[in-house]
Structure formats: C-alpha cells, structure tokens
Amino acid sequence: MVESKTYIKFLESYEKELSEKIKKKGLTITVSGRAGSGKSLGSKAIAKAFKLKQVQTGKILRQMAKEQRISLEEICKIRESEIDHDMDKRTLKLAMEGKIVIDGRLTGWVAGNWADVKIFYECPLKIRAERVAKREKITFKQAKERLDDRDKEDHKKYRQLYGIDSYDKSIYDIIVNNEKLTKKEAETFPVRLVKDFLKKKS
C-alpha cells in the first residue's frame, strides 16, 4: 500500500487511486498565503525561474464554473463542500503530476509531501489591505474589513471541512516575510530561497 503524502485526510483514497496511474514528471512547488500577501507575484517568478507551469487555485475554480456553465460569482456563492473537495482533488492531481507551481491558500496542505518545496507568504493585514485597496480601487477600510472577514471565514471553513488549522505554518519549508520587499525583491528573493533549499535538500 502506498503511504499517503497529502495532509488532507479525505483525499487519501483519491491519492491512492491516482498513484497507480500517475508518474511525477518534475518539481512541484506550492505557494500559499492570505489574500494580498504577494504569493501570486512570487509564484509567477518561481515558475519562470524553474521553467514550471504556474496554476492558481482561482483558475481551477473558474474552469469548474465554465464546466457547469455558470459564472465565477455564482460558483463562489454556492461554494459548498463538494465544490471545495473537487477543487482540492484537481489540485492534488496537479501536484502529483509535477513540473508545476501551484498558488493557493491550501495548496501546501493538499499537496503535502508531493511538493518538493512548500512556501508560505506572510504579511500584516495593514499592508495587505493597502495593496488590495490600491489594486481594486476601494478604500483602505473596505479592503481591511474584506480581508479580515475572508481570513476568518476561510480559517473556520478549513477547520470544519478538514479539521486543520490553516494558520499553522509548521508544515511549510520556507516562510517569506513580504512586509518590506520591493517588487523586484519580491520576484528575486523567493527564487533564491527555493534554490538554496533544494541545494541543501539534495
């Protein structure tokens, strides 16, 4: 019996089923963090540096909406456990196939030890809110309240669905503090950390 590598219990049977069909083709790197933490910019830079495909879990959700012939807004409103579970299954499959950087809040937990490197981006709520306010052209207060609500809702949901503490950083190989990084540093710093980690790992 193949030893389970994912950290999400409900995925273990699906993982076993896939492991009989899939052979990993290259590096799997997961990039996690809360909204506005800079994980998307970091994952894009890492994918480019290591010649890997970059996938965001938001893109997976959009594909699911397209398959169901509904809008992204609609699928977000009806997001029940079945939709989250389906998205996690697709994420796990990508992680097991390899040659990919997967960007999303729960990707480190889903991929587990299929990931060669698990990265977490941390950044204070104030800084994240400033970035989101600027990006989405809303007030700082609106951005801060929206992010704070989402953080709490997601943390509660992941505890209910999977029994995990999504604030637990102990599963990650690299923690990137993105509070004071410039845009250039945000692209080069995580790449250097990944290279150093893989060098030590080998």
MODELLER restraints for C-alpha pairs under 7 A, 6 or more apart:
rsr = mdl.restraints
at = mdl.atoms
rsr.add(forms.Gaussian(group=physical.xy_distance, feature=features.Distance(at['CA:2:A'], at['CA:16:A']), mean=6.66, stdev=0.5))
rsr.add(forms.Gaussian(group=physical.xy_distance, feature=features.Distance(at['CA:4:A'], at['CA:12:A']), mean=6.12, stdev=0.5))
rsr.add(forms.Gaussian(group=physical.xy_distance, feature=features.Distance(at['CA:5:A'], at['CA:112:A']), mean=5.47, stdev=0.5))
rsr.add(forms.Gaussian(group=physical.xy_distance, feature=features.Distance(at['CA:5:A'], at['CA:113:A']), mean=4.87, stdev=0.5))
rsr.add(forms.Gaussian(group=physical.xy_distance, feature=features.Distance(at['CA:5:A'], at['CA:114:A']), mean=6.16, stdev=0.5))
rsr.add(forms.Gaussian(group=physical.xy_distance, feature=features.Distance(at['CA:6:A'], at['CA:12:A']), mean=6.80, stdev=0.5))
rsr.add(forms.Gaussian(group=physical.xy_distance, feature=features.Distance(at['CA:6:A'], at['CA:109:A']), mean=6.69, stdev=0.5))
rsr.add(forms.Gaussian(group=physical.xy_distance, feature=features.Distance(at['CA:6:A'], at['CA:110:A']), mean=5.47, stdev=0.5))
rsr.add(forms.Gaussian(group=physical.xy_distance, feature=features.Distance(at['CA:6:A'], at['CA:111:A']), mean=5.28, stdev=0.5))
rsr.add(forms.Gaussian(group=physical.xy_distance, feature=features.Distance(at['CA:6:A'], at['CA:112:A']), mean=4.20, stdev=0.5))
rsr.add(forms.Gaussian(group=physical.xy_distance, feature=features.Distance(at['CA:6:A'], at['CA:113:A']), mean=6.28, stdev=0.5))
rsr.add(forms.Gaussian(group=physical.xy_distance, feature=features.Distance(at['CA:7:A'], at['CA:109:A']), mean=5.17, stdev=0.5))
rsr.add(forms.Gaussian(group=physical.xy_distance, feature=features.Distance(at['CA:7:A'], at['CA:110:A']), mean=5.95, stdev=0.5))
rsr.add(forms.Gaussian(group=physical.xy_distance, feature=features.Distance(at['CA:7:A'], at['CA:112:A']), mean=5.18, stdev=0.5))
rsr.add(forms.Gaussian(group=physical.xy_distance, feature=features.Distance(at['CA:8:A'], at['CA:109:A']), mean=6.36, stdev=0.5))
rsr.add(forms.Gaussian(group=physical.xy_distance, feature=features.Distance(at['CA:8:A'], at['CA:110:A']), mean=5.80, stdev=0.5))
rsr.add(forms.Gaussian(group=physical.xy_distance, feature=features.Distance(at['CA:8:A'], at['CA:162:A']), mean=6.54, stdev=0.5))
rsr.add(forms.Gaussian(group=physical.xy_distance, feature=features.Distance(at['CA:11:A'], at['CA:89:A']), mean=6.94, stdev=0.5))
rsr.add(forms.Gaussian(group=physical.xy_distance, feature=features.Distance(at['CA:22:A'], at['CA:97:A']), mean=6.39, stdev=0.5))
rsr.add(forms.Gaussian(group=physical.xy_distance, feature=features.Distance(at['CA:23:A'], at['CA:97:A']), mean=6.36, stdev=0.5))
rsr.add(forms.Gaussian(group=physical.xy_distance, feature=features.Distance(at['CA:24:A'], at['CA:96:A']), mean=5.73, stdev=0.5))
rsr.add(forms.Gaussian(group=physical.xy_distance, feature=features.Distance(at['CA:24:A'], at['CA:97:A']), mean=4.56, stdev=0.5))
rsr.add(forms.Gaussian(group=physical.xy_distance, feature=features.Distance(at['CA:24:A'], at['CA:98:A']), mean=5.21, stdev=0.5))
rsr.add(forms.Gaussian(group=physical.xy_distance, feature=features.Distance(at['CA:25:A'], at['CA:97:A']), mean=5.98, stdev=0.5))
rsr.add(forms.Gaussian(group=physical.xy_distance, feature=features.Distance(at['CA:25:A'], at['CA:98:A']), mean=5.23, stdev=0.5))
rsr.add(forms.Gaussian(group=physical.xy_distance, feature=features.Distance(at['CA:25:A'], at['CA:99:A']), mean=6.02, stdev=0.5))
rsr.add(forms.Gaussian(group=physical.xy_distance, feature=features.Distance(at['CA:26:A'], at['CA:98:A']), mean=4.75, stdev=0.5))
rsr.add(forms.Gaussian(group=physical.xy_distance, feature=features.Distance(at['CA:26:A'], at['CA:99:A']), mean=4.24, stdev=0.5))
rsr.add(forms.Gaussian(group=physical.xy_distance, feature=features.Distance(at['CA:27:A'], at['CA:98:A']), mean=5.30, stdev=0.5))
rsr.add(forms.Gaussian(group=physical.xy_distance, feature=features.Distance(at['CA:27:A'], at['CA:99:A']), mean=4.75, stdev=0.5))
rsr.add(forms.Gaussian(group=physical.xy_distance, feature=features.Distance(at['CA:27:A'], at['CA:100:A']), mean=6.39, stdev=0.5))
rsr.add(forms.Gaussian(group=physical.xy_distance, feature=features.Distance(at['CA:27:A'], at['CA:116:A']), mean=6.20, stdev=0.5))
rsr.add(forms.Gaussian(group=physical.xy_distance, feature=features.Distance(at['CA:28:A'], at['CA:95:A']), mean=5.78, stdev=0.5))
rsr.add(forms.Gaussian(group=physical.xy_distance, feature=features.Distance(at['CA:28:A'], at['CA:98:A']), mean=4.81, stdev=0.5))
rsr.add(forms.Gaussian(group=physical.xy_distance, feature=features.Distance(at['CA:28:A'], at['CA:99:A']), mean=5.70, stdev=0.5))
rsr.add(forms.Gaussian(group=physical.xy_distance, feature=features.Distance(at['CA:28:A'], at['CA:100:A']), mean=5.11, stdev=0.5))
rsr.add(forms.Gaussian(group=physical.xy_distance, feature=features.Distance(at['CA:28:A'], at['CA:101:A']), mean=5.94, stdev=0.5))
rsr.add(forms.Gaussian(group=physical.xy_distance, feature=features.Distance(at['CA:28:A'], at['CA:114:A']), mean=6.90, stdev=0.5))
rsr.add(forms.Gaussian(group=physical.xy_distance, feature=features.Distance(at['CA:28:A'], at['CA:115:A']), mean=4.76, stdev=0.5))
rsr.add(forms.Gaussian(group=physical.xy_distance, feature=features.Distance(at['CA:28:A'], at['CA:116:A']), mean=5.47, stdev=0.5))
rsr.add(forms.Gaussian(group=physical.xy_distance, feature=features.Distance(at['CA:28:A'], at['CA:117:A']), mean=6.91, stdev=0.5))
rsr.add(forms.Gaussian(group=physical.xy_distance, feature=features.Distance(at['CA:29:A'], at['CA:100:A']), mean=6.40, stdev=0.5))
rsr.add(forms.Gaussian(group=physical.xy_distance, feature=features.Distance(at['CA:29:A'], at['CA:101:A']), mean=4.68, stdev=0.5))
rsr.add(forms.Gaussian(group=physical.xy_distance, feature=features.Distance(at['CA:29:A'], at['CA:102:A']), mean=6.34, stdev=0.5))
rsr.add(forms.Gaussian(group=physical.xy_distance, feature=features.Distance(at['CA:29:A'], at['CA:115:A']), mean=5.43, stdev=0.5))
rsr.add(forms.Gaussian(group=physical.xy_distance, feature=features.Distance(at['CA:29:A'], at['CA:116:A']), mean=5.91, stdev=0.5))
rsr.add(forms.Gaussian(group=physical.xy_distance, feature=features.Distance(at['CA:29:A'], at['CA:117:A']), mean=4.91, stdev=0.5))
rsr.add(forms.Gaussian(group=physical.xy_distance, feature=features.Distance(at['CA:29:A'], at['CA:118:A']), mean=5.94, stdev=0.5))
rsr.add(forms.Gaussian(group=physical.xy_distance, feature=features.Distance(at['CA:30:A'], at['CA:101:A']), mean=5.65, stdev=0.5))
rsr.add(forms.Gaussian(group=physical.xy_distance, feature=features.Distance(at['CA:30:A'], at['CA:102:A']), mean=4.83, stdev=0.5))
rsr.add(forms.Gaussian(group=physical.xy_distance, feature=features.Distance(at['CA:30:A'], at['CA:103:A']), mean=5.99, stdev=0.5))
rsr.add(forms.Gaussian(group=physical.xy_distance, feature=features.Distance(at['CA:30:A'], at['CA:107:A']), mean=5.81, stdev=0.5))
rsr.add(forms.Gaussian(group=physical.xy_distance, feature=features.Distance(at['CA:30:A'], at['CA:108:A']), mean=5.55, stdev=0.5))
rsr.add(forms.Gaussian(group=physical.xy_distance, feature=features.Distance(at['CA:30:A'], at['CA:115:A']), mean=6.50, stdev=0.5))
rsr.add(forms.Gaussian(group=physical.xy_distance, feature=features.Distance(at['CA:30:A'], at['CA:117:A']), mean=6.47, stdev=0.5))
rsr.add(forms.Gaussian(group=physical.xy_distance, feature=features.Distance(at['CA:30:A'], at['CA:118:A']), mean=4.90, stdev=0.5))
rsr.add(forms.Gaussian(group=physical.xy_distance, feature=features.Distance(at['CA:30:A'], at['CA:119:A']), mean=5.96, stdev=0.5))
rsr.add(forms.Gaussian(group=physical.xy_distance, feature=features.Distance(at['CA:31:A'], at['CA:39:A']), mean=6.23, stdev=0.5))
rsr.add(forms.Gaussian(group=physical.xy_distance, feature=features.Distance(at['CA:31:A'], at['CA:43:A']), mean=6.17, stdev=0.5))
rsr.add(forms.Gaussian(group=physical.xy_distance, feature=features.Distance(at['CA:31:A'], at['CA:102:A']), mean=6.15, stdev=0.5))
rsr.add(forms.Gaussian(group=physical.xy_distance, feature=features.Distance(at['CA:31:A'], at['CA:103:A']), mean=4.78, stdev=0.5))
rsr.add(forms.Gaussian(group=physical.xy_distance, feature=features.Distance(at['CA:31:A'], at['CA:104:A']), mean=6.42, stdev=0.5))
rsr.add(forms.Gaussian(group=physical.xy_distance, feature=features.Distance(at['CA:31:A'], at['CA:107:A']), mean=6.98, stdev=0.5))
rsr.add(forms.Gaussian(group=physical.xy_distance, feature=features.Distance(at['CA:31:A'], at['CA:118:A']), mean=6.29, stdev=0.5))
rsr.add(forms.Gaussian(group=physical.xy_distance, feature=features.Distance(at['CA:31:A'], at['CA:119:A']), mean=4.78, stdev=0.5))
rsr.add(forms.Gaussian(group=physical.xy_distance, feature=features.Distance(at['CA:31:A'], at['CA:120:A']), mean=5.88, stdev=0.5))
rsr.add(forms.Gaussian(group=physical.xy_distance, feature=features.Distance(at['CA:32:A'], at['CA:39:A']), mean=6.41, stdev=0.5))
rsr.add(forms.Gaussian(group=physical.xy_distance, feature=features.Distance(at['CA:32:A'], at['CA:103:A']), mean=6.02, stdev=0.5))
rsr.add(forms.Gaussian(group=physical.xy_distance, feature=features.Distance(at['CA:32:A'], at['CA:104:A']), mean=5.17, stdev=0.5))
rsr.add(forms.Gaussian(group=physical.xy_distance, feature=features.Distance(at['CA:32:A'], at['CA:105:A']), mean=4.77, stdev=0.5))
rsr.add(forms.Gaussian(group=physical.xy_distance, feature=features.Distance(at['CA:32:A'], at['CA:106:A']), mean=6.56, stdev=0.5))
rsr.add(forms.Gaussian(group=physical.xy_distance, feature=features.Distance(at['CA:32:A'], at['CA:107:A']), mean=6.37, stdev=0.5))
rsr.add(forms.Gaussian(group=physical.xy_distance, feature=features.Distance(at['CA:32:A'], at['CA:108:A']), mean=6.61, stdev=0.5))
rsr.add(forms.Gaussian(group=physical.xy_distance, feature=features.Distance(at['CA:32:A'], at['CA:119:A']), mean=6.08, stdev=0.5))
rsr.add(forms.Gaussian(group=physical.xy_distance, feature=features.Distance(at['CA:32:A'], at['CA:120:A']), mean=4.74, stdev=0.5))
rsr.add(forms.Gaussian(group=physical.xy_distance, feature=features.Distance(at['CA:32:A'], at['CA:121:A']), mean=6.12, stdev=0.5))
rsr.add(forms.Gaussian(group=physical.xy_distance, feature=features.Distance(at['CA:33:A'], at['CA:39:A']), mean=6.21, stdev=0.5))
rsr.add(forms.Gaussian(group=physical.xy_distance, feature=features.Distance(at['CA:33:A'], at['CA:105:A']), mean=5.50, stdev=0.5))
rsr.add(forms.Gaussian(group=physical.xy_distance, feature=features.Distance(at['CA:33:A'], at['CA:120:A']), mean=5.35, stdev=0.5))
rsr.add(forms.Gaussian(group=physical.xy_distance, feature=features.Distance(at['CA:33:A'], at['CA:121:A']), mean=4.67, stdev=0.5))
rsr.add(forms.Gaussian(group=physical.xy_distance, feature=features.Distance(at['CA:33:A'], at['CA:122:A']), mean=6.16, stdev=0.5))
rsr.add(forms.Gaussian(group=physical.xy_distance, feature=features.Distance(at['CA:34:A'], at['CA:105:A']), mean=6.39, stdev=0.5))
rsr.add(forms.Gaussian(group=physical.xy_distance, feature=features.Distance(at['CA:35:A'], at['CA:147:A']), mean=6.93, stdev=0.5))
rsr.add(forms.Gaussian(group=physical.xy_distance, feature=features.Distance(at['CA:36:A'], at['CA:128:A']), mean=4.64, stdev=0.5))
rsr.add(forms.Gaussian(group=physical.xy_distance, feature=features.Distance(at['CA:36:A'], at['CA:131:A']), mean=6.39, stdev=0.5))
rsr.add(forms.Gaussian(group=physical.xy_distance, feature=features.Distance(at['CA:36:A'], at['CA:132:A']), mean=5.99, stdev=0.5))
rsr.add(forms.Gaussian(group=physical.xy_distance, feature=features.Distance(at['CA:37:A'], at['CA:121:A']), mean=5.98, stdev=0.5))
rsr.add(forms.Gaussian(group=physical.xy_distance, feature=features.Distance(at['CA:37:A'], at['CA:122:A']), mean=6.06, stdev=0.5))
rsr.add(forms.Gaussian(group=physical.xy_distance, feature=features.Distance(at['CA:37:A'], at['CA:123:A']), mean=5.37, stdev=0.5))
rsr.add(forms.Gaussian(group=physical.xy_distance, feature=features.Distance(at['CA:37:A'], at['CA:128:A']), mean=5.84, stdev=0.5))
rsr.add(forms.Gaussian(group=physical.xy_distance, feature=features.Distance(at['CA:37:A'], at['CA:178:A']), mean=6.74, stdev=0.5))
rsr.add(forms.Gaussian(group=physical.xy_distance, feature=features.Distance(at['CA:38:A'], at['CA:121:A']), mean=6.97, stdev=0.5))
rsr.add(forms.Gaussian(group=physical.xy_distance, feature=features.Distance(at['CA:38:A'], at['CA:178:A']), mean=6.88, stdev=0.5))
rsr.add(forms.Gaussian(group=physical.xy_distance, feature=features.Distance(at['CA:39:A'], at['CA:103:A']), mean=6.99, stdev=0.5))
rsr.add(forms.Gaussian(group=physical.xy_distance, feature=features.Distance(at['CA:39:A'], at['CA:121:A']), mean=5.95, stdev=0.5))
rsr.add(forms.Gaussian(group=physical.xy_distance, feature=features.Distance(at['CA:40:A'], at['CA:103:A']), mean=6.50, stdev=0.5))
rsr.add(forms.Gaussian(group=physical.xy_distance, feature=features.Distance(at['CA:41:A'], at['CA:187:A']), mean=6.71, stdev=0.5))
rsr.add(forms.Gaussian(group=physical.xy_distance, feature=features.Distance(at['CA:42:A'], at['CA:186:A']), mean=6.18, stdev=0.5))
rsr.add(forms.Gaussian(group=physical.xy_distance, feature=features.Distance(at['CA:42:A'], at['CA:187:A']), mean=5.57, stdev=0.5))
rsr.add(forms.Gaussian(group=physical.xy_distance, feature=features.Distance(at['CA:42:A'], at['CA:190:A']), mean=6.55, stdev=0.5))
rsr.add(forms.Gaussian(group=physical.xy_distance, feature=features.Distance(at['CA:43:A'], at['CA:101:A']), mean=6.46, stdev=0.5))
rsr.add(forms.Gaussian(group=physical.xy_distance, feature=features.Distance(at['CA:43:A'], at['CA:103:A']), mean=6.34, stdev=0.5))
rsr.add(forms.Gaussian(group=physical.xy_distance, feature=features.Distance(at['CA:44:A'], at['CA:54:A']), mean=6.40, stdev=0.5))
rsr.add(forms.Gaussian(group=physical.xy_distance, feature=features.Distance(at['CA:45:A'], at['CA:187:A']), mean=5.29, stdev=0.5))
rsr.add(forms.Gaussian(group=physical.xy_distance, feature=features.Distance(at['CA:46:A'], at['CA:191:A']), mean=5.43, stdev=0.5))
rsr.add(forms.Gaussian(group=physical.xy_distance, feature=features.Distance(at['CA:47:A'], at['CA:53:A']), mean=6.02, stdev=0.5))
rsr.add(forms.Gaussian(group=physical.xy_distance, feature=features.Distance(at['CA:47:A'], at['CA:54:A']), mean=5.75, stdev=0.5))
rsr.add(forms.Gaussian(group=physical.xy_distance, feature=features.Distance(at['CA:47:A'], at['CA:101:A']), mean=5.90, stdev=0.5))
rsr.add(forms.Gaussian(group=physical.xy_distance, feature=features.Distance(at['CA:49:A'], at['CA:191:A']), mean=6.99, stdev=0.5))
rsr.add(forms.Gaussian(group=physical.xy_distance, feature=features.Distance(at['CA:52:A'], at['CA:99:A']), mean=5.26, stdev=0.5))
rsr.add(forms.Gaussian(group=physical.xy_distance, feature=features.Distance(at['CA:52:A'], at['CA:100:A']), mean=4.89, stdev=0.5))
rsr.add(forms.Gaussian(group=physical.xy_distance, feature=features.Distance(at['CA:52:A'], at['CA:101:A']), mean=6.38, stdev=0.5))
rsr.add(forms.Gaussian(group=physical.xy_distance, feature=features.Distance(at['CA:53:A'], at['CA:99:A']), mean=6.49, stdev=0.5))
rsr.add(forms.Gaussian(group=physical.xy_distance, feature=features.Distance(at['CA:53:A'], at['CA:100:A']), mean=4.66, stdev=0.5))
rsr.add(forms.Gaussian(group=physical.xy_distance, feature=features.Distance(at['CA:53:A'], at['CA:101:A']), mean=6.08, stdev=0.5))
rsr.add(forms.Gaussian(group=physical.xy_distance, feature=features.Distance(at['CA:54:A'], at['CA:100:A']), mean=5.84, stdev=0.5))
rsr.add(forms.Gaussian(group=physical.xy_distance, feature=features.Distance(at['CA:54:A'], at['CA:101:A']), mean=4.77, stdev=0.5))
rsr.add(forms.Gaussian(group=physical.xy_distance, feature=features.Distance(at['CA:54:A'], at['CA:102:A']), mean=6.02, stdev=0.5))
rsr.add(forms.Gaussian(group=physical.xy_distance, feature=features.Distance(at['CA:55:A'], at['CA:101:A']), mean=6.27, stdev=0.5))
rsr.add(forms.Gaussian(group=physical.xy_distance, feature=features.Distance(at['CA:55:A'], at['CA:102:A']), mean=4.99, stdev=0.5))
rsr.add(forms.Gaussian(group=physical.xy_distance, feature=features.Distance(at['CA:55:A'], at['CA:103:A']), mean=6.16, stdev=0.5))
rsr.add(forms.Gaussian(group=physical.xy_distance, feature=features.Distance(at['CA:56:A'], at['CA:102:A']), mean=5.78, stdev=0.5))
rsr.add(forms.Gaussian(group=physical.xy_distance, feature=features.Distance(at['CA:56:A'], at['CA:103:A']), mean=4.58, stdev=0.5))
rsr.add(forms.Gaussian(group=physical.xy_distance, feature=features.Distance(at['CA:56:A'], at['CA:104:A']), mean=5.95, stdev=0.5))
rsr.add(forms.Gaussian(group=physical.xy_distance, feature=features.Distance(at['CA:57:A'], at['CA:103:A']), mean=6.26, stdev=0.5))
rsr.add(forms.Gaussian(group=physical.xy_distance, feature=features.Distance(at['CA:57:A'], at['CA:104:A']), mean=5.26, stdev=0.5))
rsr.add(forms.Gaussian(group=physical.xy_distance, feature=features.Distance(at['CA:60:A'], at['CA:87:A']), mean=6.68, stdev=0.5))
rsr.add(forms.Gaussian(group=physical.xy_distance, feature=features.Distance(at['CA:61:A'], at['CA:87:A']), mean=6.70, stdev=0.5))
rsr.add(forms.Gaussian(group=physical.xy_distance, feature=features.Distance(at['CA:62:A'], at['CA:72:A']), mean=5.72, stdev=0.5))
rsr.add(forms.Gaussian(group=physical.xy_distance, feature=features.Distance(at['CA:65:A'], at['CA:71:A']), mean=5.84, stdev=0.5))
rsr.add(forms.Gaussian(group=physical.xy_distance, feature=features.Distance(at['CA:65:A'], at['CA:72:A']), mean=5.70, stdev=0.5))
rsr.add(forms.Gaussian(group=physical.xy_distance, feature=features.Distance(at['CA:65:A'], at['CA:75:A']), mean=5.98, stdev=0.5))
rsr.add(forms.Gaussian(group=physical.xy_distance, feature=features.Distance(at['CA:88:A'], at['CA:110:A']), mean=6.57, stdev=0.5))
rsr.add(forms.Gaussian(group=physical.xy_distance, feature=features.Distance(at['CA:92:A'], at['CA:110:A']), mean=5.93, stdev=0.5))
rsr.add(forms.Gaussian(group=physical.xy_distance, feature=features.Distance(at['CA:92:A'], at['CA:111:A']), mean=5.47, stdev=0.5))
rsr.add(forms.Gaussian(group=physical.xy_distance, feature=features.Distance(at['CA:95:A'], at['CA:111:A']), mean=5.67, stdev=0.5))
rsr.add(forms.Gaussian(group=physical.xy_distance, feature=features.Distance(at['CA:95:A'], at['CA:114:A']), mean=6.14, stdev=0.5))
rsr.add(forms.Gaussian(group=physical.xy_distance, feature=features.Distance(at['CA:95:A'], at['CA:115:A']), mean=6.58, stdev=0.5))
rsr.add(forms.Gaussian(group=physical.xy_distance, feature=features.Distance(at['CA:96:A'], at['CA:114:A']), mean=5.92, stdev=0.5))
rsr.add(forms.Gaussian(group=physical.xy_distance, feature=features.Distance(at['CA:108:A'], at['CA:118:A']), mean=5.62, stdev=0.5))
rsr.add(forms.Gaussian(group=physical.xy_distance, feature=features.Distance(at['CA:117:A'], at['CA:173:A']), mean=6.15, stdev=0.5))
rsr.add(forms.Gaussian(group=physical.xy_distance, feature=features.Distance(at['CA:118:A'], at['CA:172:A']), mean=5.01, stdev=0.5))
rsr.add(forms.Gaussian(group=physical.xy_distance, feature=features.Distance(at['CA:118:A'], at['CA:173:A']), mean=5.24, stdev=0.5))
rsr.add(forms.Gaussian(group=physical.xy_distance, feature=features.Distance(at['CA:118:A'], at['CA:174:A']), mean=6.46, stdev=0.5))
rsr.add(forms.Gaussian(group=physical.xy_distance, feature=features.Distance(at['CA:119:A'], at['CA:172:A']), mean=5.68, stdev=0.5))
rsr.add(forms.Gaussian(group=physical.xy_distance, feature=features.Distance(at['CA:119:A'], at['CA:173:A']), mean=6.03, stdev=0.5))
rsr.add(forms.Gaussian(group=physical.xy_distance, feature=features.Distance(at['CA:119:A'], at['CA:174:A']), mean=4.78, stdev=0.5))
rsr.add(forms.Gaussian(group=physical.xy_distance, feature=features.Distance(at['CA:119:A'], at['CA:175:A']), mean=5.91, stdev=0.5))
rsr.add(forms.Gaussian(group=physical.xy_distance, feature=features.Distance(at['CA:120:A'], at['CA:172:A']), mean=6.39, stdev=0.5))
rsr.add(forms.Gaussian(group=physical.xy_distance, feature=features.Distance(at['CA:120:A'], at['CA:174:A']), mean=6.34, stdev=0.5))
rsr.add(forms.Gaussian(group=physical.xy_distance, feature=features.Distance(at['CA:120:A'], at['CA:175:A']), mean=4.94, stdev=0.5))
rsr.add(forms.Gaussian(group=physical.xy_distance, feature=features.Distance(at['CA:120:A'], at['CA:176:A']), mean=6.13, stdev=0.5))
rsr.add(forms.Gaussian(group=physical.xy_distance, feature=features.Distance(at['CA:121:A'], at['CA:175:A']), mean=6.00, stdev=0.5))
rsr.add(forms.Gaussian(group=physical.xy_distance, feature=features.Distance(at['CA:121:A'], at['CA:176:A']), mean=4.82, stdev=0.5))
rsr.add(forms.Gaussian(group=physical.xy_distance, feature=features.Distance(at['CA:121:A'], at['CA:177:A']), mean=6.11, stdev=0.5))
rsr.add(forms.Gaussian(group=physical.xy_distance, feature=features.Distance(at['CA:121:A'], at['CA:178:A']), mean=6.59, stdev=0.5))
rsr.add(forms.Gaussian(group=physical.xy_distance, feature=features.Distance(at['CA:122:A'], at['CA:176:A']), mean=6.16, stdev=0.5))
rsr.add(forms.Gaussian(group=physical.xy_distance, feature=features.Distance(at['CA:122:A'], at['CA:177:A']), mean=5.11, stdev=0.5))
rsr.add(forms.Gaussian(group=physical.xy_distance, feature=features.Distance(at['CA:122:A'], at['CA:178:A']), mean=6.15, stdev=0.5))
rsr.add(forms.Gaussian(group=physical.xy_distance, feature=features.Distance(at['CA:123:A'], at['CA:177:A']), mean=6.07, stdev=0.5))
rsr.add(forms.Gaussian(group=physical.xy_distance, feature=features.Distance(at['CA:123:A'], at['CA:178:A']), mean=5.46, stdev=0.5))
rsr.add(forms.Gaussian(group=physical.xy_distance, feature=features.Distance(at['CA:123:A'], at['CA:179:A']), mean=5.11, stdev=0.5))
rsr.add(forms.Gaussian(group=physical.xy_distance, feature=features.Distance(at['CA:124:A'], at['CA:179:A']), mean=6.77, stdev=0.5))
rsr.add(forms.Gaussian(group=physical.xy_distance, feature=features.Distance(at['CA:125:A'], at['CA:144:A']), mean=6.94, stdev=0.5))
rsr.add(forms.Gaussian(group=physical.xy_distance, feature=features.Distance(at['CA:126:A'], at['CA:144:A']), mean=6.95, stdev=0.5))
rsr.add(forms.Gaussian(group=physical.xy_distance, feature=features.Distance(at['CA:127:A'], at['CA:179:A']), mean=6.80, stdev=0.5))
rsr.add(forms.Gaussian(group=physical.xy_distance, feature=features.Distance(at['CA:129:A'], at['CA:140:A']), mean=6.04, stdev=0.5))
rsr.add(forms.Gaussian(group=physical.xy_distance, feature=features.Distance(at['CA:129:A'], at['CA:143:A']), mean=5.07, stdev=0.5))
rsr.add(forms.Gaussian(group=physical.xy_distance, feature=features.Distance(at['CA:129:A'], at['CA:144:A']), mean=4.81, stdev=0.5))
rsr.add(forms.Gaussian(group=physical.xy_distance, feature=features.Distance(at['CA:129:A'], at['CA:147:A']), mean=6.97, stdev=0.5))
rsr.add(forms.Gaussian(group=physical.xy_distance, feature=features.Distance(at['CA:130:A'], at['CA:140:A']), mean=5.87, stdev=0.5))
rsr.add(forms.Gaussian(group=physical.xy_distance, feature=features.Distance(at['CA:132:A'], at['CA:143:A']), mean=6.14, stdev=0.5))
rsr.add(forms.Gaussian(group=physical.xy_distance, feature=features.Distance(at['CA:133:A'], at['CA:139:A']), mean=5.57, stdev=0.5))
rsr.add(forms.Gaussian(group=physical.xy_distance, feature=features.Distance(at['CA:133:A'], at['CA:140:A']), mean=5.33, stdev=0.5))
rsr.add(forms.Gaussian(group=physical.xy_distance, feature=features.Distance(at['CA:133:A'], at['CA:143:A']), mean=5.37, stdev=0.5))
rsr.add(forms.Gaussian(group=physical.xy_distance, feature=features.Distance(at['CA:155:A'], at['CA:165:A']), mean=6.98, stdev=0.5))
rsr.add(forms.Gaussian(group=physical.xy_distance, feature=features.Distance(at['CA:155:A'], at['CA:166:A']), mean=5.88, stdev=0.5))
rsr.add(forms.Gaussian(group=physical.xy_distance, feature=features.Distance(at['CA:158:A'], at['CA:164:A']), mean=6.17, stdev=0.5))
rsr.add(forms.Gaussian(group=physical.xy_distance, feature=features.Distance(at['CA:158:A'], at['CA:166:A']), mean=6.75, stdev=0.5))
rsr.add(forms.Gaussian(group=physical.xy_distance, feature=features.Distance(at['CA:159:A'], at['CA:165:A']), mean=5.97, stdev=0.5))
